[in-house]
Amino acid sequence: MRPDISTQSKIIDIAEKRARHGARTTDECSDHKRIPLSVFIIAKNEEDRIGRTISNCIDWADEVIVIDSGSTDQTVNVAQRLGARVLHNDWPGYGLQKRFGEDQCRHDWILNLDADEVATDELKDEILDLFQTSVIASHDFWTVNIYDVWAHEETAVKHAYAYKQIRLYRKSIGRFSASAVHDTVRPPQNARLGVLKGRVEHRSIRSLAFQYDKMNRYSSMQVKEMHGRGRHLPKSRLLYEFPMAFLKGYLIRRYYQYGWWGLIASTNYATGRYMRLAKSIEADLLENTEKSRHDSTVAQRENA
C-alpha cells in the first residue's frame, strides 16, 4: 500500500529541499571525497524510499545511477533532484535489470543498492577507508550484512534478521546472474571474497497489504521460473511447508524477539512459502489438464 497523497507530498518536498540545500550533485562533490565507485539502483514507483537511498551515497561515490522501469510517481524527479543519473529500461526481470545497470556504470568497482535499502554511515566510512588505503584491491568481491527494518521502526534493532550478499564488487570479474527472479552476484570459483562490517538497512515492507501483494507477485514469478527449468515441487510438502517455515521465521530468524509482531512476521513468512508451493501444484494440475485435452483431441482426430 502506497502512502496517501499528503504523505507523498511531504516526502517529495523533503527530497527537493535536500537537493537544493543539502545534497549536492555528483559533479558538485569535492574530488577528495569522491571515490572511483559507481552506485546503481533499480527502481519503479519508489518516491517514498529512494530519496534516503541516494542521499546516503551521492556525496562520496563518483556516480549514482538509477535504472527506472516506468515509474508513474515522482521517483524520477526525486532521483534527478538529488543528483542521480536516471535511465529507463523496460522491466526484463530482477537479475537482467541489474545486469543492464552494471553495463551503465563507468567504473569497474560497483556498489549495488535497491531502492528500499540504505548504506549506513558505518558502511560508508568503511568503504571510503578501503579505497583510501588501497585495501579494496585485496579482494574482488565484498559481502555486506543486510538488516531488515519493519515499517514501524526507525532503524534495525540488534536482533533484526540479516543476511549476507555480495554488493561491492568488480564487474570485470563477476556479475549478477541473468535470472528473471534471482538477483545475486556470481563470483568465479576461487574468487577473493572480503567481508564488510558495516551494514545496509532494508525497508522492504511498506505495510502488511504491500507485503501480501509482493508475496503474491513474487510467488507467481518463482513458479514460472522453476517450471521453466523443469523443477516441480512435490505435493508431500503440503504436510509440513507452512509449520516448518513458521518455525524457521520464529526461531531461526529470531522473530520471537519482536513479541506479538514476531507472530505476525513468522506467519507471513510461512504464508509466502506456502503460496509458492500451492501455485506450483496448481500449475502442475493445469499442465496435466491441458495435456489430457490435447491428447483427447489428437485421439478423436485419429479415430475420425
C-alpha positions as CSV (number, residue, x, y, z in Angstrom):
1,M,0.0,0.0,0.0
2,R,1.4,3.3,-1.0
3,P,1.4,6.4,1.3
4,D,-1.5,8.8,1.0
5,I,-1.2,11.9,-1.1
6,S,-0.3,14.2,1.8
7,T,2.5,11.8,2.9
8,Q,3.8,11.6,-0.7
9,S,3.9,15.4,-1.0
10,K,5.9,15.7,2.2
11,I,8.4,13.0,1.0
12,I,8.8,14.7,-2.3
13,D,9.2,18.2,-0.6
14,I,11.9,16.8,1.7
15,A,13.8,15.4,-1.2
16,E,13.6,18.7,-3.1
17,K,14.9,20.6,-0.1
18,R,17.8,18.2,0.3
19,A,18.6,18.6,-3.4
20,R,18.6,22.4,-3.2
21,H,20.2,23.0,0.2
22,G,21.9,19.8,1.4
23,A,22.7,17.1,-1.1
24,R,25.0,18.0,-3.9
25,T,25.0,16.5,-7.4
26,T,27.8,14.1,-8.3
27,D,29.7,16.8,-10.3
28,E,29.5,19.3,-7.4
29,C,31.1,16.9,-4.8
30,S,34.6,17.7,-3.8
31,D,37.1,15.5,-5.6
32,H,38.9,14.4,-2.5
33,K,35.6,13.0,-1.1
34,R,34.7,11.1,-4.2
35,I,36.0,7.6,-4.8
36,P,36.1,5.7,-8.2
37,L,32.9,3.8,-7.4
38,S,29.6,3.5,-9.3
39,V,26.4,3.0,-7.3
40,F,23.4,1.8,-9.3
41,I,19.9,1.3,-8.1
42,I,16.9,-0.3,-9.9
43,A,13.6,1.3,-9.2
44,K,9.9,1.6,-10.0
45,N,7.5,3.8,-8.1
46,E,9.8,4.3,-5.1
47,E,9.3,8.1,-4.5
48,D,8.8,7.4,-0.7
49,R,12.0,5.4,-0.3
50,I,14.6,6.2,-2.9
51,G,15.5,9.6,-1.6
52,R,17.1,8.2,1.5
53,T,19.0,5.6,-0.6
54,I,20.5,8.2,-2.9
55,S,21.2,10.8,-0.2
56,N,23.4,8.4,1.8
57,C,25.8,7.8,-1.1
58,I,25.6,10.8,-3.5
59,D,28.3,12.8,-1.7
60,W,31.1,10.1,-1.7
61,A,30.5,7.9,-4.8
62,D,31.7,9.2,-8.1
63,E,28.4,8.4,-9.8
64,V,24.9,7.3,-8.7
65,I,22.7,5.7,-11.4
66,V,19.0,4.9,-11.2
67,I,17.6,2.4,-13.6
68,D,13.8,3.1,-13.8
69,S,11.4,0.7,-15.4
70,G,8.5,3.0,-15.8
71,S,7.6,4.8,-12.6
72,T,4.3,6.7,-12.6
73,D,5.0,8.6,-9.4
74,Q,7.8,11.1,-8.6
75,T,10.6,8.6,-8.5
76,V,12.5,10.0,-11.5
77,N,12.1,13.6,-10.3
78,V,13.3,12.8,-6.8
79,A,16.3,10.9,-8.1
80,Q,17.3,13.6,-10.5
81,R,16.9,16.4,-8.0
82,L,19.2,14.6,-5.6
83,G,21.9,14.3,-8.3
84,A,21.5,10.8,-9.7
85,R,21.7,9.9,-13.4
86,V,18.4,8.3,-14.3
87,L,18.0,5.9,-17.2
88,H,14.9,4.0,-18.4
89,N,14.8,0.3,-19.2
90,D,11.7,-1.8,-19.6
91,W,11.5,-4.5,-16.9
92,P,13.1,-7.7,-18.0
93,G,13.4,-9.3,-14.6
94,Y,15.5,-8.8,-11.5
95,G,18.8,-10.2,-12.5
96,L,18.6,-9.0,-16.1
97,Q,17.7,-5.4,-14.9
98,K,20.7,-5.4,-12.7
99,R,23.0,-6.6,-15.5
100,F,21.7,-3.7,-17.5
101,G,22.6,-1.4,-14.6
102,E,26.1,-2.8,-14.5
103,D,26.5,-2.0,-18.2
104,Q,25.8,1.7,-17.5
105,C,28.4,2.1,-14.8
106,R,31.7,3.7,-15.9
107,H,33.7,2.3,-13.1
108,D,34.8,-1.3,-12.6
109,W,34.1,-1.1,-8.8
110,I,30.3,-1.2,-8.2
111,L,28.1,-0.9,-5.2
112,N,24.6,-2.1,-5.8
113,L,21.7,-1.0,-3.6
114,D,18.0,-1.5,-4.0
115,A,15.6,1.5,-3.8
116,D,14.4,0.3,-0.4
117,E,17.9,0.0,1.0
118,V,20.3,2.5,2.7
119,A,24.0,2.3,3.2
120,T,24.6,3.2,6.8
121,D,27.2,5.8,7.8
122,E,29.4,3.0,9.2
123,L,29.4,1.2,5.9
124,K,30.2,4.5,4.1
125,D,33.2,5.1,6.3
126,E,34.4,1.5,5.8
127,I,34.2,1.7,2.0
128,L,35.9,5.1,2.0
129,D,38.7,3.7,4.1
130,L,39.1,0.7,1.8
131,F,39.6,2.9,-1.2
132,Q,41.8,5.5,0.6
133,T,44.2,2.8,1.9
134,S,44.1,0.6,-1.3
135,V,42.8,-2.3,0.8
136,I,39.9,-2.6,-1.7
137,A,42.3,-4.3,-4.1
138,S,42.9,-7.2,-1.7
139,H,39.5,-8.8,-2.7
140,D,37.4,-8.6,-5.9
141,F,34.1,-9.1,-4.0
142,W,32.9,-7.9,-0.7
143,T,29.8,-9.1,1.2
144,V,27.7,-6.9,3.4
145,N,25.1,-7.7,6.1
146,I,21.6,-6.5,5.1
147,Y,19.3,-6.0,8.0
148,D,15.5,-5.9,7.9
149,V,13.8,-2.8,9.1
150,W,10.0,-3.0,9.6
151,A,7.7,-0.2,8.7
152,H,7.1,0.8,12.3
153,E,10.9,1.0,13.1
154,E,13.3,3.9,12.6
155,T,16.3,1.7,12.3
156,A,17.2,-2.0,12.6
157,V,17.2,-3.4,16.1
158,K,20.0,-5.6,17.4
159,H,18.1,-8.8,16.9
160,A,16.9,-7.9,13.4
161,Y,17.2,-10.7,10.8
162,A,20.2,-10.2,8.5
163,Y,21.6,-12.0,5.5
164,K,24.9,-11.6,3.6
165,Q,25.1,-10.7,-0.1
166,I,27.9,-9.5,-2.4
167,R,27.1,-5.9,-3.1
168,L,30.5,-4.3,-3.6
169,Y,32.4,-5.9,-6.4
170,R,34.4,-5.6,-9.6
171,K,32.1,-6.1,-12.6
172,S,35.0,-7.3,-14.8
173,I,35.4,-10.3,-12.5
174,G,31.8,-11.3,-11.7
175,R,28.3,-10.0,-12.4
176,F,24.7,-10.5,-11.4
177,S,23.0,-13.7,-12.7
178,A,20.9,-13.4,-15.8
179,S,17.7,-14.6,-13.9
180,A,14.3,-13.0,-14.0
181,V,13.7,-13.9,-10.3
182,H,17.0,-14.1,-8.6
183,D,19.4,-11.2,-8.3
184,T,22.7,-12.5,-7.0
185,V,26.2,-11.6,-7.9
186,R,28.0,-14.8,-9.2
187,P,31.7,-14.7,-8.5
188,P,34.0,-17.2,-10.3
189,Q,35.5,-20.2,-8.5
190,N,38.3,-19.3,-6.1
191,A,37.3,-15.7,-6.1
192,R,38.8,-13.4,-3.4
193,L,35.9,-12.6,-1.1
194,G,36.1,-10.0,1.7
195,V,33.6,-9.2,4.4
196,L,32.4,-5.7,5.3
197,K,31.4,-4.9,8.9
198,G,29.1,-2.0,8.0
199,R,25.5,-2.8,7.2
200,V,22.7,-2.0,4.8
201,E,19.3,-1.3,6.2
202,H,16.5,-2.9,4.2
203,R,13.0,-1.4,4.4
204,S,11.3,-4.0,2.2
205,I,7.8,-3.9,3.7
206,R,5.7,-0.7,3.5
207,S,2.7,-2.3,5.1
208,L,1.1,-5.7,5.5
209,A,-1.1,-5.0,2.5
210,F,2.0,-4.3,0.5
211,Q,3.7,-7.4,1.8
212,Y,0.8,-9.7,0.7
213,D,0.7,-8.1,-2.8
214,K,4.5,-8.6,-3.0
215,M,4.3,-12.2,-1.9
216,N,1.5,-12.9,-4.5
217,R,3.5,-11.4,-7.3
218,Y,6.8,-12.9,-6.3
219,S,5.5,-16.4,-5.8
220,S,4.0,-16.4,-9.3
221,M,7.3,-15.4,-10.7
222,Q,9.1,-18.1,-8.7
223,V,6.8,-20.8,-10.0
224,K,7.2,-19.7,-13.6
225,E,11.0,-19.6,-13.3
226,M,11.1,-23.0,-11.6
227,H,8.8,-24.7,-14.1
228,G,10.8,-23.2,-16.9
229,R,13.9,-25.0,-15.5
230,G,11.8,-28.2,-15.2
231,R,11.7,-28.1,-11.4
232,H,8.4,-29.2,-9.8
233,L,7.8,-29.2,-6.0
234,P,6.4,-32.4,-4.5
235,K,2.9,-32.4,-3.2
236,S,4.0,-34.0,0.0
237,R,5.5,-30.7,1.1
238,L,1.9,-29.6,1.8
239,L,2.1,-31.6,5.0
240,Y,5.0,-29.6,6.5
241,E,5.7,-26.5,4.4
242,F,3.7,-24.0,6.5
243,P,4.6,-25.2,10.0
244,M,8.3,-25.6,9.2
245,A,8.5,-22.2,7.6
246,F,6.8,-20.6,10.6
247,L,9.3,-22.2,12.9
248,K,12.2,-21.1,10.7
249,G,10.9,-17.5,10.9
250,Y,10.1,-17.6,14.6
251,L,13.2,-19.4,15.9
252,I,16.0,-19.2,13.3
253,R,15.2,-15.7,12.1
254,R,14.5,-14.8,15.8
255,Y,11.2,-13.2,15.1
256,Y,10.1,-14.3,18.6
257,Q,12.1,-11.4,20.0
258,Y,9.6,-9.0,18.4
259,G,6.8,-10.2,20.7
260,W,3.3,-10.2,19.1
261,W,4.7,-8.7,15.9
262,G,7.0,-11.7,15.7
263,L,4.0,-14.0,15.4
264,I,2.7,-11.9,12.5
265,A,6.1,-11.8,10.8
266,S,6.5,-15.6,11.2
267,T,3.0,-16.3,9.9
268,N,3.5,-14.0,6.8
269,Y,6.9,-15.7,6.1
270,A,5.2,-19.1,6.2
271,T,2.4,-17.8,4.0
272,G,4.8,-16.7,1.3
273,R,6.4,-20.2,1.3
274,Y,3.0,-21.9,1.2
275,M,1.8,-19.7,-1.7
276,R,4.8,-20.7,-3.8
277,L,4.1,-24.4,-3.1
278,A,0.4,-24.1,-3.7
279,K,0.9,-22.3,-7.0
280,S,3.4,-24.8,-8.2
281,I,1.0,-27.7,-7.6
282,E,-1.8,-25.7,-9.3
283,A,0.4,-25.2,-12.3
284,D,1.1,-28.9,-12.4
285,L,-2.6,-29.7,-12.4
286,L,-3.3,-27.1,-15.1
287,E,-0.5,-28.5,-17.3
288,N,-1.8,-32.1,-16.8
289,T,-5.3,-31.0,-17.7
290,E,-4.1,-29.2,-20.8
291,K,-2.1,-32.3,-21.8
292,S,-5.1,-34.5,-21.4
293,R,-7.2,-32.2,-23.5
294,H,-4.6,-32.2,-26.2
295,D,-4.2,-36.0,-26.1
296,S,-8.0,-36.4,-26.3
297,T,-8.3,-34.0,-29.3
298,V,-5.5,-35.9,-31.1
299,A,-7.2,-39.3,-30.4
300,Q,-10.5,-38.0,-31.7
301,R,-8.9,-36.8,-34.9
302,E,-7.1,-40.1,-35.5
303,N,-10.4,-42.0,-35.0
304,A,-12.4,-39.8,-37.2
